């Protein structure tokens, strides 16, 4: 079924695991997609908008650039994110700036620019990627948890504020996902990624951690007409695993 035939979408963090899965799924269901990341070479999409989300001008202009390239803008998926590990006392200014800049400021700027565009078209959908770790405290990830809590709260506020314009704003909150970012983090800490992912899977009631497609499917649901009465929701997708 071509659920998104005639629709257009902007996906940030498109070169990562979840982002790439979202792009593939949207295009498979008929959407035309603009992809944003530092390097989008090799990603099949209708428009490539490379840049650094820490650059305020780039983030501010992404929605308009996508609308120009695609002719309109129906869906925004604020997927780009970084994970900063450590307690507050172990977190430097650079880690703080990176985490807040990518996880909070960028989706704020992109949404702020996208909302008037969508309102002028009669509506649209924005889906943010939060985290279970932003809904409950997680050990040793103070700034990451804080930024994901911020994007969850921003989603709820924007959802309420802009529903009357026909814009539905929701978020998905995953737990661990089998992405290159997760695997690279294990490797940097001296763990074998395959072994570490398998061990993590044993802590999940469903028996495995999420694959990017598991999260992408929920994002597409939130973007679709099937979620037409959902506004300001933060949907946990965690396989039954609590934050610990």
Buried (B, 14 or more C-beta within 10 A) or exposed (E): EEBBEEBBBBBBBBBBBBBBBBBBBBBEBEBBBBBBBEEBEEBEBBBBBBBEBBEEEBBBBBBBBBBEBBEBBBBBBBBBBBBBBBEEEEBEEEBBEBBBBBBBBBBBBBBEBBBBBBBEBEBBBBBBBBBBBBBEEBEEBBBBBBBBBBBBBBBBEBBEEBBEBEBBBBBBBBBBBBBEBBBEBBEEEEBEBEEBBEEBBEBBEEEBBBBBBBBBBBBBBBBBEEBEEBBBBBBBBBBEBEBE
